[in-house]
Structure formats: C-alpha cells, structure tokens
Amino acid sequence: MVVKRYRVAGRVQGVGFRAFVLRQTRQLALRGWVRNVSDGTVEALVDASEAHHAAFENLIREGPRHAEVRLVLVVDEPDQAALPEGFTIAHERD
C-alpha cells in the first residue's frame, strides 16, 4: 500500500466534490480523508494500491457533474500515522 496526497484545484468547492470523493473511495475500499482548504482547493490523503490510486486519480480528474477540475497535484506521502481506518471528510484546513 502507498499513501499519496492529492490537491485538486478549479471549481471544486460548493459542488459536492468531497461527497463525491467519499462515495468513490468507499466503493474502492480506500483509507484516508478529504477536506476543503481555505485557498479554494480540495485535499485528500489516500492509502491504496498503485492500481487503486490510478483509478482514484482518474475519478477526481473528472469530478462530480458541476465541478471543473483544472489541476491535480499528487505527492507521495511517507507518513501514514494520521489516517483513519475507513475514509472520512475531515475539517477544513487553512
């Protein structure tokens, strides 16, 4: 399993993006969290196999119907300590 941090920019807040991510990650049985960031982006920390990361990235690049994803940044994350057992929507970050 690999942990990756995703930062999604565009029209991604106020369009159901976090709920979309939550549904998709639960279907894929992924572990982690998603949250809004005060700069207007959405951030997710995901623990998954490389194949599931590829599927997840494809889904968030598309996003829910009213979203407009302009950029997805992906960074490998070495620390797994802060991950929940399932997948959750976390509190907004500054």
LUMGUSE-414430 format. One record per residue: residue number from 1; residue in one letter; z, y, x of N, C-alpha, C in turn. Coordinates in pm, 1 decimal. Atoms other than C-alpha are relative to their C-alpha. Layout:
k: NUM, r: A, npz: Z, npy: Y, npx: X, capz: Z, capy: Y, capx: X, cpz: Z, cpy: Y, cpx: X
...
//
This chain:
k: 1, r: M, npz: 0.0, npy: -118.7, npx: 84.0, capz: 0.0, capy: 0.0, capx: 0.0, cpz: 0.0, cpy: 125.0, cpx: 88.4
k: 2, r: V, npz: 16.3, npy: -124.9, npx: -73.0, capz: -82.0, capy: 352.6, capx: 109.2, cpz: 42.6, cpy: 114.4, cpx: -91.5
k: 3, r: V, npz: -39.0, npy: -118.3, npx: 77.2, capz: 70.0, capy: 683.5, capx: -3.7, cpz: -91.4, cpy: 115.3, cpx: 38.2
k: 4, r: K, npz: 86.9, npy: -116.0, npx: -21.1, capz: -162.6, capy: 980.4, capx: -46.6, cpz: 44.4, cpy: 113.6, cpx: -90.8
k: 5, r: R, npz: -29.5, npy: -121.2, npx: 76.6, capz: -104.8, capy: 1337.2, capx: -161.2, cpz: -133.5, cpy: 63.2, cpx: -39.3
k: 6, r: Y, npz: 121.4, npy: -60.7, npx: 53.6, capz: -372.8, capy: 1491.4, capx: -382.3, cpz: 31.8, cpy: 141.3, cpx: -46.0
k: 7, r: R, npz: -11.4, npy: -136.0, npx: 53.0, capz: -418.3, capy: 1862.8, capx: -452.3, cpz: -131.8, cpy: 28.4, cpx: -69.7
k: 8, r: V, npz: 119.0, npy: -18.9, npx: 82.8, capz: -661.2, capy: 1942.7, capx: -733.6, cpz: -6.5, cpy: 146.5, cpx: -42.6
k: 9, r: A, npz: 18.2, npy: -141.2, npx: 33.4, capz: -798.3, capy: 2295.1, capx: -781.0, cpz: -113.5, cpy: 15.3, cpx: -100.3
k: 10, r: G, npz: 99.0, npy: -31.3, npx: 102.9, capz: -1004.5, capy: 2450.5, capx: -1057.6, cpz: 73.5, cpy: 35.6, cpx: -128.0
k: 11, r: R, npz: -69.0, npy: -18.3, npx: 127.6, capz: -923.4, capy: 2476.9, capx: -1427.9, cpz: 70.0, cpy: -131.6, cpx: -31.1
k: 12, r: V, npz: -72.4, npy: 126.5, npx: 9.8, capz: -658.2, capy: 2205.8, capx: -1415.5, cpz: 138.7, cpy: 14.5, cpx: -62.2
k: 13, r: Q, npz: -126.2, npy: -19.6, npx: 71.3, capz: -353.1, capy: 2361.9, capx: -1580.5, cpz: -30.9, cpy: 50.1, cpx: -140.1
k: 14, r: G, npz: 21.8, npy: -39.7, npx: 138.8, capz: -328.2, capy: 2404.0, capx: -1956.3, cpz: -111.2, cpy: -76.7, cpx: -68.9
k: 15, r: V, npz: 109.9, npy: 79.0, npx: 57.0, capz: -595.7, capy: 2140.5, capx: -2020.5, cpz: 36.9, cpy: -147.9, cpx: -14.6
k: 16, r: G, npz: -43.9, npy: 138.7, npx: 12.9, capz: -387.1, capy: 1821.2, capx: -2032.6, cpz: -23.2, cpy: -84.7, cpx: 124.2
k: 17, r: F, npz: 31.8, npy: 74.0, npx: -122.2, capz: -453.7, capy: 1728.0, capx: -1670.8, cpz: 112.5, cpy: -94.8, cpx: 40.2
k: 18, r: R, npz: -111.8, npy: 87.6, npx: -39.3, capz: -105.0, capy: 1591.4, capx: -1596.0, cpz: 12.3, cpy: -119.4, cpx: -93.5
k: 19, r: A, npz: -5.7, npy: 110.8, npx: 96.0, capz: -102.7, capy: 1381.8, capx: -1914.9, cpz: -114.9, cpy: -97.9, cpx: 24.4
k: 20, r: F, npz: 115.1, npy: 83.6, npx: -34.5, capz: -449.1, capy: 1253.2, capx: -1823.8, cpz: 31.9, cpy: -86.8, cpx: 121.6
k: 21, r: V, npz: -36.9, npy: 73.9, npx: -121.4, capz: -324.5, capy: 1155.5, capx: -1477.3, cpz: 103.9, cpy: -106.6, cpx: -32.2
k: 22, r: L, npz: -104.3, npy: 95.9, npx: 37.0, capz: -17.7, capy: 988.1, capx: -1626.7, cpz: -60.2, cpy: -122.2, cpx: -69.4
k: 23, r: R, npz: 64.9, npy: 112.3, npx: 69.7, capz: -231.9, capy: 775.5, capx: -1861.7, cpz: -80.1, cpy: -86.9, cpx: 96.4
k: 24, r: Q, npz: 84.7, npy: 75.1, npx: -92.8, capz: -474.8, capy: 676.9, capx: -1586.6, cpz: 82.7, cpy: -80.8, cpx: 99.8
k: 25, r: T, npz: -81.8, npy: 69.9, npx: -100.1, capz: -204.7, capy: 586.3, capx: -1334.3, cpz: 77.8, cpy: -114.6, cpx: -62.5
k: 26, r: R, npz: -70.8, npy: 110.5, npx: 66.2, capz: -16.6, capy: 377.0, capx: -1586.4, cpz: -95.4, cpy: -115.3, cpx: -27.3
k: 27, r: Q, npz: 98.8, npy: 106.6, npx: 19.2, capz: -335.9, capy: 183.7, capx: -1666.1, cpz: -28.9, cpy: -73.0, cpx: 130.5
k: 28, r: L, npz: 24.6, npy: 60.7, npx: -130.8, capz: -386.3, capy: 123.5, capx: -1293.3, cpz: 127.8, cpy: -55.6, cpx: 64.3
k: 29, r: A, npz: -130.3, npy: 45.0, npx: -49.9, capz: -12.5, capy: 42.2, capx: -1245.8, cpz: 32.2, cpy: 61.0, cpx: 136.1
k: 30, r: L, npz: -29.9, npy: -70.4, npx: -124.2, capz: 27.5, capy: 304.7, capx: -971.9, cpz: 141.8, cpy: 55.2, cpx: -2.3
k: 31, r: R, npz: -134.4, npy: -55.8, npx: -15.6, capz: 351.9, capy: 452.4, capx: -843.3, cpz: -12.3, cpy: 141.0, cpx: 55.4
k: 32, r: G, npz: 0.3, npy: -135.4, npx: -53.2, capz: 419.9, capy: 822.1, capx: -788.7, cpz: 32.1, cpy: 104.3, cpx: -104.0
k: 33, r: W, npz: -23.7, npy: -110.5, npx: 92.9, capz: 424.7, capy: 1158.5, capx: -964.5, cpz: -116.3, cpy: 98.6, cpx: 3.9
k: 34, r: V, npz: 96.9, npy: -108.1, npx: 8.9, capz: 206.0, capy: 1450.5, capx: -1072.0, cpz: 74.6, cpy: 123.5, cpx: -49.5
k: 35, r: R, npz: -66.3, npy: -123.4, npx: 43.9, capz: 305.9, capy: 1816.1, capx: -1116.9, cpz: -93.5, cpy: 119.4, cpx: 15.1
k: 36, r: N, npz: 67.5, npy: -127.5, npx: -15.6, capz: 173.2, capy: 2166.4, capx: -1165.5, cpz: 61.3, cpy: 71.7, cpx: 119.7
k: 37, r: V, npz: -47.4, npy: -83.4, npx: -109.7, capz: 202.0, capy: 2403.3, capx: -869.9, cpz: -22.8, cpy: 145.3, cpx: -41.8
k: 38, r: S, npz: 6.0, npy: -138.8, npx: 45.8, capz: 261.3, capy: 2776.3, capx: -916.1, cpz: -129.0, cpy: 71.7, cpx: 38.4
k: 39, r: D, npz: 127.3, npy: -63.1, npx: -37.5, capz: -71.4, capy: 2859.5, capx: -744.2, cpz: -115.4, cpy: -39.7, cpx: -91.5
k: 40, r: G, npz: 102.8, npy: 38.7, npx: 96.4, capz: -261.3, capy: 2702.4, capx: -1037.7, cpz: -62.9, cpy: -135.4, cpx: 26.3
k: 41, r: T, npz: 52.2, npy: 133.2, npx: -29.4, capz: -335.3, capy: 2367.1, capx: -875.0, cpz: 90.0, cpy: -106.5, cpx: -61.1
k: 42, r: V, npz: -80.8, npy: 115.9, npx: 38.9, capz: -209.4, capy: 2021.0, capx: -967.0, cpz: 13.3, cpy: -87.4, cpx: 123.6
k: 43, r: E, npz: -27.6, npy: 83.8, npx: -116.2, capz: -48.0, capy: 1798.9, capx: -705.2, cpz: 47.7, cpy: -136.8, cpx: -47.2
k: 44, r: A, npz: -44.4, npy: 135.7, npx: 32.1, capz: 1.7, capy: 1422.2, capx: -714.2, cpz: 30.8, cpy: -73.8, cpx: 129.2
k: 45, r: L, npz: -35.0, npy: 88.9, npx: -109.9, capz: 170.9, capy: 1179.0, capx: -478.7, cpz: -11.5, cpy: -140.7, cpx: -55.0
k: 46, r: V, npz: 35.8, npy: 129.8, npx: 56.9, capz: 38.2, capy: 826.3, capx: -528.1, cpz: 13.5, cpy: -109.5, cpx: 104.6
k: 47, r: D, npz: -12.3, npy: 120.5, npx: -82.1, capz: 129.0, capy: 487.4, capx: -380.4, cpz: -88.2, cpy: -106.8, cpx: -62.3
k: 48, r: A, npz: 96.0, npy: 96.5, npx: 55.4, capz: -155.5, capy: 238.1, capx: -421.7, cpz: -76.7, cpy: -66.8, cpx: 112.9
k: 49, r: S, npz: 92.5, npy: 61.5, npx: -95.7, capz: -400.9, capy: 8.7, capx: -250.2, cpz: -116.7, cpy: 96.7, cpx: 21.6
k: 50, r: E, npz: 116.6, npy: -86.0, npx: -25.7, capz: -710.6, capy: 170.5, capx: -98.0, cpz: -98.5, cpy: -5.2, cpx: -117.1
k: 51, r: A, npz: 92.3, npy: 12.8, npx: 113.6, capz: -919.9, capy: 34.8, capx: -387.2, cpz: 48.9, cpy: 81.0, cpx: -119.8
k: 52, r: H, npz: -54.2, npy: -78.0, npx: 111.0, capz: -687.5, capy: 190.3, capx: -644.4, cpz: -3.8, cpy: 150.0, cpx: 30.3
k: 53, r: H, npz: 14.2, npy: -142.1, npx: -35.7, capz: -686.1, capy: 519.5, capx: -451.5, cpz: -142.3, cpy: 47.2, cpx: -26.9
k: 54, r: A, npz: 139.7, npy: -37.1, npx: 24.5, capz: -1066.0, capy: 523.3, capx: -468.8, cpz: -25.3, cpy: 18.4, cpx: -149.4
k: 55, r: A, npz: 16.3, npy: -10.4, npx: 146.0, capz: -1055.8, capy: 461.3, capx: -844.9, cpz: 71.6, cpy: 123.8, cpx: -53.0
k: 56, r: F, npz: -77.7, npy: -116.3, npx: 42.9, capz: -784.5, capy: 726.5, capx: -892.5, cpz: -72.5, cpy: 129.4, cpx: 37.3
k: 57, r: E, npz: 68.7, npy: -120.5, npx: -43.1, capz: -976.6, capy: 984.8, capx: -690.5, cpz: -124.2, cpy: 26.0, cpx: -85.6
k: 58, r: N, npz: 116.0, npy: -17.0, npx: 88.5, capz: -1290.8, capy: 925.0, capx: -897.2, cpz: 42.1, cpy: 54.5, cpx: -135.9
k: 59, r: L, npz: -48.8, npy: -46.3, npx: 130.6, capz: -1089.8, capy: 975.5, capx: -1217.2, cpz: 42.1, cpy: 146.4, cpx: 4.1
k: 60, r: I, npz: -46.9, npy: -138.9, npx: -1.8, capz: -926.2, capy: 1300.5, capx: -1107.3, cpz: -111.8, cpy: 97.2, cpx: 34.8
k: 61, r: R, npz: 115.3, npy: -88.5, npx: -24.4, capz: -1255.3, capy: 1440.6, capx: -979.4, cpz: -71.3, cpy: 31.3, cpx: -131.5
k: 62, r: E, npz: 57.6, npy: -21.5, npx: 132.6, capz: -1380.1, capy: 1402.3, capx: -1337.9, cpz: 97.7, cpy: 78.0, cpx: -88.3
k: 63, r: G, npz: -103.5, npy: -67.4, npx: 79.0, capz: -1052.6, capy: 1503.8, capx: -1508.9, cpz: -19.4, cpy: -18.5, cpx: -149.1
k: 64, r: P, npz: 13.5, npy: 6.4, npx: 145.2, capz: -993.4, capy: 1536.0, capx: -1882.3, cpz: -112.2, cpy: 93.6, cpx: -47.7
k: 65, r: R, npz: 116.4, npy: -68.2, npx: 58.4, capz: -1253.7, capy: 1687.5, capx: -2112.5, cpz: -6.1, cpy: 150.6, cpx: 26.9
k: 66, r: H, npz: 2.6, npy: -146.3, npx: -12.6, capz: -1151.5, capy: 2056.2, capx: -2083.4, cpz: 27.2, cpy: 48.8, cpx: 141.5
k: 67, r: A, npz: -25.2, npy: -39.1, npx: -139.1, capz: -1077.6, capy: 2053.5, capx: -1710.3, cpz: -131.3, cpy: 29.7, cpx: 71.5
k: 68, r: E, npz: 112.8, npy: -25.1, npx: -89.8, capz: -1309.8, capy: 2187.8, capx: -1445.5, cpz: 53.1, cpy: -14.8, cpx: 142.6
k: 69, r: V, npz: -49.5, npy: 27.8, npx: -133.9, capz: -1228.0, capy: 2029.1, capx: -1110.7, cpz: -98.4, cpy: 56.5, cpx: 100.8
k: 70, r: R, npz: 85.3, npy: -61.4, npx: -102.4, capz: -1361.3, capy: 2235.8, capx: -821.6, cpz: 23.0, cpy: -58.2, cpx: 138.2
k: 71, r: L, npz: -33.7, npy: 48.6, npx: -133.1, capz: -1182.6, capy: 2080.0, capx: -525.6, cpz: 112.1, cpy: -102.2, cpx: -8.9
k: 72, r: V, npz: -106.3, npy: 99.1, npx: -12.2, capz: -976.7, capy: 1770.1, capx: -448.0, cpz: 25.7, cpy: -20.2, cpx: 148.8
k: 73, r: L, npz: -42.3, npy: 24.3, npx: -137.5, capz: -788.6, capy: 1759.4, capx: -118.2, cpz: 86.9, cpy: -124.2, cpx: 1.8
k: 74, r: V, npz: -76.1, npy: 124.5, npx: -10.1, capz: -647.9, capy: 1423.3, capx: -9.0, cpz: 56.7, cpy: -10.6, cpx: 140.8
k: 75, r: V, npz: -67.6, npy: 12.7, npx: -128.7, capz: -392.4, capy: 1375.0, capx: 269.6, cpz: 83.6, cpy: -126.7, cpx: -1.2
k: 76, r: D, npz: -88.6, npy: 116.5, npx: -14.0, capz: -230.9, capy: 1052.4, capx: 389.5, cpz: 142.7, cpy: 48.8, cpx: 17.2
k: 77, r: E, npz: -140.2, npy: -40.8, npx: 0.2, capz: 144.6, capy: 1077.1, capx: 339.8, cpz: 84.0, cpy: -113.7, cpx: 57.5
k: 78, r: P, npz: -76.0, npy: 108.7, npx: -61.3, capz: 369.9, capy: 875.2, capx: 573.5, cpz: 132.8, cpy: -31.6, cpx: -69.8
k: 79, r: D, npz: -133.1, npy: 19.1, npx: 58.2, capz: 694.9, capy: 921.3, capx: 374.6, cpz: -8.7, cpy: -48.8, cpx: -143.7
k: 80, r: Q, npz: 1.1, npy: 57.6, npx: 134.4, capz: 745.4, capy: 700.1, capx: 68.4, cpz: 134.6, cpy: 11.6, cpx: -70.6
k: 81, r: A, npz: -137.2, npy: -0.4, npx: 51.2, capz: 1113.9, capy: 776.1, capx: 8.3, cpz: 14.7, cpy: 67.1, cpx: -136.2
k: 82, r: A, npz: -19.4, npy: -79.2, npx: 121.6, capz: 1068.6, capy: 1024.1, capx: -279.4, cpz: -77.7, cpy: -51.9, cpx: -120.2
k: 83, r: L, npz: 81.0, npy: 50.6, npx: 110.0, capz: 855.0, capy: 803.2, capx: -503.2, cpz: 83.7, cpy: -75.7, cpx: -103.4
k: 84, r: P, npz: -68.0, npy: 76.3, npx: 104.7, capz: 980.8, capy: 675.6, capx: -839.6, cpz: -58.1, cpy: -141.2, cpx: -9.4
k: 85, r: E, npz: 50.1, npy: 136.8, npx: 18.6, capz: 934.4, capy: 314.0, capx: -945.3, cpz: -131.5, cpy: -3.9, cpx: -75.9
k: 86, r: G, npz: 124.0, npy: -4.9, npx: 76.6, capz: 664.7, capy: 396.8, capx: -1200.0, cpz: -76.4, cpy: 125.3, cpx: 33.7
k: 87, r: F, npz: 70.5, npy: -125.4, npx: -20.4, capz: 461.6, capy: 712.2, capx: -1247.1, cpz: 56.0, cpy: 101.4, cpx: -98.7
k: 88, r: T, npz: -62.4, npy: -101.1, npx: 83.9, capz: 607.7, capy: 1037.3, capx: -1382.6, cpz: -68.6, cpy: 135.1, cpx: 15.9
k: 89, r: I, npz: 36.1, npy: -140.0, npx: -13.5, capz: 533.6, capy: 1401.5, capx: -1447.8, cpz: 123.7, cpy: 68.7, cpx: 57.5
k: 90, r: A, npz: -111.2, npy: -65.0, npx: -68.6, capz: 753.1, capy: 1597.0, capx: -1206.3, cpz: 5.2, cpy: 148.2, cpx: -36.3
k: 91, r: H, npz: -17.4, npy: -143.0, npx: 25.3, capz: 883.5, capy: 1952.5, capx: -1226.5, cpz: -95.8, cpy: 81.4, cpx: 86.5
k: 92, r: E, npz: 90.8, npy: -89.1, npx: -71.7, capz: 660.4, capy: 2240.2, capx: -1118.1, cpz: 58.3, cpy: 40.1, cpx: 134.9
k: 93, r: R, npz: -40.0, npy: -40.6, npx: -135.3, capz: 669.1, capy: 2341.2, capx: -753.9, cpz: -53.7, cpy: 137.7, cpx: 27.6
k: 94, r: D, npz: 45.9, npy: -134.5, npx: -41.7, capz: 648.0, capy: 2692.8, capx: -611.7, cpz: -105.0, cpy: -8.1, cpx: 107.1
//
